[in-house]
């Protein structure tokens, strides 16, 4: 009897994978950009905004459900879902595992669409972790991140990086170094003094405008691949700010982290059209903002989404949030995440 037709009851599994903010070095995680920029590094932090996948048994067939039941699709088994439409990326991921019947997968993103927090990548990671647990497989973070990156790139027909997947898999603050043939990731735990300092100074705010990372990223990457000396020089500058940000985080020097963040954004916003927005430029240029903020940037490939920055003093949070609201932005809580959470058959734990 084919695997997909075995009357095997699916276990109940819940996986919550964290989204991330990128402090410095985004885009350098995209192959082959890091091969063109020696010393490439990406620094990010997993946050308390999650993408959730739940597996539940059903009597027959397979079903995908999202948006709290607003959208759903049924199929004969987990290999029979169409790879187009709103469930396309998940359907592509499910084909990396043996087909199953009698299973329902439910999906939920806490981040709004186009947030720049890597929610779709985190949801992909959560799906792969849930299916691996369902099948009793143990897979390391390197293998999962590599496979998730390639599944996403193949589905989107676009170049994608791995930083979102690594943050979702490991949690905490990540310093990811990209070398030919290998990726090395160091981690600072949220509960350490360095992690608590970043959490105390960090802030998030929604711009109210969605971003589309693939288009902005491709404009940057294409010019690098064409050998544009100006773009390659800017990428080298971004790599330098990422290394500086990581060194400063490791030393617990928040002022220096903020300055590196500001320098990274000053370079990034000039690297391709559409990276910044008029509202963001106006906010960042005000004296009231600069008095309160060490450095700030748009998350992800930018063009919209979320603003992330570091306060000069945690006591300045309330007046900064008032300024953000007056400027049309919506402040959001900033909390670090330890990593993905898995609950299966009454068992719950953190996985890194």
Wavefront OBJ file of the C-alpha trace (Angstrom):
o trace
v 0.000 0.000 0.000
v 1.488 3.449 -0.929
v 2.616 5.611 1.985
v -0.066 8.217 1.205
v -2.833 5.630 1.657
v -1.755 4.161 4.972
v -4.547 4.678 7.536
v -2.030 6.098 10.009
v -3.444 8.668 12.398
v -1.492 11.937 12.323
v -0.201 13.164 15.697
v -1.248 16.531 17.102
v 1.660 18.934 16.664
v 2.012 22.702 17.074
v 5.095 24.622 15.926
v 5.624 28.356 16.482
v 8.673 29.786 14.682
v 9.862 33.348 15.416
v 10.105 36.124 12.855
v 13.142 38.406 12.877
v 14.456 41.936 12.607
v 17.673 42.379 10.634
v 20.138 44.754 12.222
v 22.773 44.799 9.490
v 24.001 42.840 6.499
v 20.723 41.876 4.872
v 20.957 40.872 1.176
v 24.495 39.598 1.813
v 22.905 36.253 2.772
v 21.755 35.747 -0.835
v 23.815 33.425 -3.033
v 26.035 34.384 -4.812
v 26.284 37.926 -3.413
v 28.344 36.831 -0.406
v 30.883 35.258 -2.767
v 31.405 38.678 -4.360
v 31.800 40.503 -1.031
v 34.579 39.151 1.224
v 33.730 39.167 4.915
v 29.971 39.007 4.304
v 27.940 38.823 7.468
v 24.298 39.236 8.474
v 23.178 40.159 11.992
v 19.567 39.659 13.053
v 17.406 38.986 16.088
v 14.503 36.555 16.434
v 11.530 38.325 17.984
v 8.331 37.476 19.804
v 6.239 37.620 16.627
v 5.590 34.100 15.386
v 4.413 32.027 12.463
v 2.394 29.040 13.634
v 1.688 25.678 12.001
v -0.604 23.107 13.625
v -1.085 19.522 12.472
v -4.345 17.767 13.317
v -5.718 14.361 12.315
v -8.713 14.180 9.969
v -10.670 11.133 8.810
v -9.491 11.116 5.195
v -7.530 13.046 2.597
v -5.513 16.144 3.455
v -6.449 19.762 4.100
v -4.697 23.127 4.407
v -6.377 25.911 6.383
v -5.204 29.500 6.939
v -6.389 32.813 8.311
v -8.380 31.126 11.093
v -10.458 29.140 8.611
v -11.050 31.902 6.060
v -9.143 29.998 3.374
v -8.859 26.247 2.926
v -8.115 23.658 0.277
v -8.524 19.876 0.283
v -6.666 17.199 -1.655
v -6.171 13.435 -1.809
v -2.858 13.638 0.061
v -0.144 16.129 0.970
v 1.478 15.823 -2.478
v -1.713 16.730 -4.338
v -2.093 20.392 -3.361
v -1.488 22.881 -6.212
v 1.803 24.750 -6.005
v 0.145 27.961 -7.193
v -2.131 30.286 -5.242
v -2.063 31.235 -1.555
v -0.857 27.805 -0.362
v 1.766 27.375 -3.075
v 4.871 27.706 -0.912
v 3.507 25.300 1.692
v 2.516 22.831 -1.026
v 6.057 22.966 -2.409
v 7.483 22.279 1.052
v 5.156 19.325 1.650
v 6.523 17.617 -1.449
v 9.890 17.371 0.298
v 8.335 14.774 2.620
v 6.590 11.434 1.950
v 2.889 11.912 1.090
v 0.391 11.653 3.953
v -3.353 11.357 4.257
v -5.575 11.916 7.257
v -3.823 15.167 8.081
v -4.832 18.819 8.334
v -2.305 21.670 8.556
v -3.419 25.024 9.912
v -1.361 28.200 9.409
v -1.244 31.586 11.106
v 1.128 34.552 10.829
v 1.070 37.081 13.653
v 2.873 39.640 11.461
v 0.870 41.574 8.855
v 1.471 40.843 5.183
v 4.527 42.683 3.863
v 5.957 43.381 7.327
v 9.586 42.782 6.334
v 9.969 40.463 9.345
v 10.482 37.270 7.334
v 7.064 35.830 8.215
v 6.664 33.698 5.071
v 10.099 32.149 5.611
v 9.310 31.464 9.269
v 6.016 29.830 8.248
v 7.926 27.644 5.791
v 10.371 26.635 8.538
v 7.486 25.873 10.921
v 5.857 23.688 8.243
v 9.072 21.728 7.688
v 9.644 21.293 11.426
v 6.060 20.127 11.952
v 6.262 17.582 9.129
v 9.643 16.300 10.331
v 8.220 15.794 13.830
v 5.107 14.155 12.364
v 7.327 11.646 10.554
v 9.658 11.140 13.498
v 12.673 12.717 11.757
v 15.400 14.777 13.407
v 17.006 17.311 11.070
v 19.718 19.850 11.983
v 19.250 23.582 11.552
v 21.843 23.832 8.760
v 20.131 21.250 6.587
v 16.666 22.673 7.261
v 17.791 26.249 6.523
v 19.482 25.227 3.271
v 16.498 23.210 2.085
v 13.986 25.910 3.078
v 16.005 28.564 1.230
v 16.072 26.491 -1.947
v 12.394 25.539 -1.732
v 11.499 29.227 -1.378
v 13.778 30.342 -4.221
v 12.413 27.652 -6.561
v 8.825 28.559 -5.705
v 9.283 32.327 -6.068
v 11.561 32.045 -9.126
v 13.762 34.575 -7.340
v 17.010 34.653 -5.400
v 16.469 34.318 -1.663
v 18.710 34.385 1.389
v 18.910 32.166 4.452
v 18.943 34.654 7.343
v 15.173 34.470 7.929
v 15.240 30.671 8.140
v 18.254 30.608 10.469
v 16.627 33.080 12.877
v 13.400 31.037 12.856
v 15.330 27.837 13.587
v 17.748 29.117 16.262
v 16.200 32.140 17.965
v 18.151 34.731 19.908
v 20.531 37.205 18.263
v 22.412 35.747 15.309
v 25.772 36.686 13.827
v 25.835 34.741 10.537
v 29.062 34.617 8.550
v 28.957 33.559 4.907
v 32.087 31.934 3.525
v 32.585 29.910 0.328
v 31.266 26.441 1.096
v 29.982 27.109 4.607
v 27.761 29.205 6.839
v 28.708 29.843 10.468
v 26.197 31.225 12.959
v 27.059 32.509 16.440
v 24.254 33.197 18.904
v 23.589 35.527 21.827
v 20.782 34.261 24.062
v 17.946 36.683 24.933
v 18.336 36.187 28.690
v 21.983 37.273 28.812
v 22.930 40.844 29.792
v 23.697 41.566 26.121
v 20.329 40.205 25.022
v 18.465 42.152 27.705
v 20.255 45.346 26.689
v 19.170 44.995 23.062
v 15.608 44.266 24.148
v 15.531 47.295 26.458
v 16.744 49.678 23.742
v 14.989 48.171 20.701
v 11.727 49.416 19.203
v 9.452 48.426 16.326
v 6.878 50.429 14.399
v 4.693 49.565 11.427
v 4.809 51.948 8.456
v 1.344 50.937 7.243
v 2.824 50.145 3.844
v 3.573 46.601 2.658
v 6.881 45.798 1.061
v 7.816 43.248 -1.618
v 11.297 41.969 -0.917
v 11.909 40.001 -4.118
v 11.669 43.048 -6.372
v 13.872 45.310 -4.249
v 16.403 42.547 -3.602
v 16.661 41.701 -7.287
v 17.492 45.302 -8.219
v 20.350 45.232 -5.694
v 21.588 41.763 -6.628
v 21.411 42.270 -10.388
v 23.711 45.276 -10.236
v 26.162 43.348 -8.044
v 26.153 40.407 -10.458
v 26.759 42.820 -13.326
v 29.907 43.929 -11.503
v 28.732 47.471 -10.818
v 31.711 48.864 -8.848
v 29.573 51.374 -6.962
v 27.119 48.729 -5.764
v 29.882 46.314 -4.811
v 31.565 49.103 -2.851
v 28.300 49.739 -0.996
v 27.867 46.040 -0.246
v 31.381 45.970 1.191
v 30.374 48.915 3.360
v 27.252 47.051 4.522
v 29.374 43.991 5.341
v 31.644 46.221 7.416
v 28.706 47.634 9.397
v 27.438 44.088 10.057
v 30.799 42.987 11.431
v 30.963 46.122 13.572
v 27.399 45.586 14.828
v 28.203 42.009 15.832
v 31.424 42.980 17.590
v 29.521 45.687 19.463
v 26.680 43.320 20.411
v 29.206 40.772 21.644
v 30.803 43.454 23.801
v 27.454 44.799 25.054
v 28.101 48.247 23.544
v 24.597 49.360 22.557
v 25.661 52.870 21.499
v 28.068 51.357 18.998
v 25.410 48.914 17.759
v 23.086 51.851 17.109
v 25.735 53.736 15.167
v 26.414 50.653 13.020
v 22.671 50.314 12.402
v 22.483 53.934 11.267
v 25.481 53.584 8.960
v 24.035 50.434 7.421
v 20.786 52.227 6.599
v 22.588 55.265 5.220
v 24.301 52.975 2.700
v 21.346 50.673 2.006
v 18.845 53.395 1.201
v 21.049 54.529 -1.713
v 21.800 51.117 -3.199
v 18.644 50.754 -5.337
v 15.405 52.652 -6.047
v 12.491 51.926 -3.728
v 14.451 50.940 -0.625
v 13.222 53.825 1.518
v 9.928 55.723 1.568
v 9.156 59.406 1.828
v 7.470 58.988 5.228
v 10.487 57.129 6.626
v 12.954 59.679 5.276
v 10.947 62.504 6.829
v 10.688 60.757 10.210
v 14.375 59.840 10.382
v 15.423 63.400 9.526
v 13.492 65.120 12.335
v 15.439 66.502 15.267
v 12.998 64.936 17.736
v 13.638 61.476 16.290
v 17.423 61.882 16.188
v 17.487 63.083 19.819
v 15.898 59.846 20.967
v 17.287 57.231 18.557
v 20.814 55.870 18.133
v 20.062 54.339 14.732
v 17.098 52.976 12.781
v 16.212 51.282 9.501
v 13.440 49.526 7.624
v 13.391 45.759 8.090
v 14.033 43.284 5.296
v 14.549 44.565 1.778
v 12.632 47.685 2.831
v 10.249 49.710 0.672
v 7.770 49.533 3.568
v 7.005 47.118 6.385
v 8.475 47.687 9.838
v 10.897 50.232 11.239
v 13.403 48.862 13.734
v 15.714 51.016 15.793
v 17.559 51.487 19.067
v 16.709 54.086 21.685
v 19.448 56.199 23.201
v 17.825 55.566 26.573
v 15.029 53.077 27.379
v 13.284 55.880 29.315
v 12.724 57.633 25.959
v 10.327 54.923 24.741
v 7.076 56.696 25.642
v 7.932 60.049 23.990
v 9.301 58.234 20.923
v 6.113 56.208 20.573
v 4.080 59.424 20.766
v 6.230 60.879 17.981
v 5.788 57.748 15.893
v 2.009 57.883 16.217
v 1.913 61.566 15.266
v 3.975 60.706 12.183
v 1.538 57.991 11.064
v 3.469 54.952 12.349
v 2.117 52.272 14.703
v 4.453 51.233 17.553
v 4.707 47.486 18.223
v 6.219 45.613 21.182
v 9.831 44.503 20.754
v 10.657 41.248 22.535
v 13.372 38.725 21.743
v 12.576 35.056 21.166
v 14.526 32.055 22.446
v 13.626 30.115 19.311
v 10.946 27.835 17.877
v 8.486 26.081 20.184
v 7.139 22.606 19.481
v 4.275 20.944 21.320
v 3.514 17.342 20.378
v 1.311 14.825 22.177
v 1.355 16.810 25.398
v 5.094 17.502 25.173
v 6.326 21.071 24.861
v 9.817 22.431 24.434
v 12.128 24.912 22.763
v 14.155 23.702 19.807
v 17.377 25.275 18.523
l 1 2 3 4 5 6 7 8 9 10 11 12 13 14 15 16 17 18 19 20 21 22 23 24 25 26 27 28 29 30 31 32 33 34 35 36 37 38 39 40 41 42 43 44 45 46 47 48 49 50 51 52 53 54 55 56 57 58 59 60 61 62 63 64 65 66 67 68 69 70 71 72 73 74 75 76 77 78 79 80 81 82 83 84 85 86 87 88 89 90 91 92 93 94 95 96 97 98 99 100 101 102 103 104 105 106 107 108 109 110 111 112 113 114 115 116 117 118 119 120 121 122 123 124 125 126 127 128 129 130 131 132 133 134 135 136 137 138 139 140 141 142 143 144 145 146 147 148 149 150 151 152 153 154 155 156 157 158 159 160 161 162 163 164 165 166 167 168 169 170 171 172 173 174 175 176 177 178 179 180 181 182 183 184 185 186 187 188 189 190 191 192 193 194 195 196 197 198 199 200 201 202 203 204 205 206 207 208 209 210 211 212 213 214 215 216 217 218 219 220 221 222 223 224 225 226 227 228 229 230 231 232 233 234 235 236 237 238 239 240 241 242 243 244 245 246 247 248 249 250 251 252 253 254 255 256 257 258 259 260 261 262 263 264 265 266 267 268 269 270 271 272 273 274 275 276 277 278 279 280 281 282 283 284 285 286 287 288 289 290 291 292 293 294 295 296 297 298 299 300 301 302 303 304 305 306 307 308 309 310 311 312 313 314 315 316 317 318 319 320 321 322 323 324 325 326 327 328 329 330 331 332 333 334 335 336 337 338 339 340 341 342 343 344 345 346 347 348 349 350 351 352
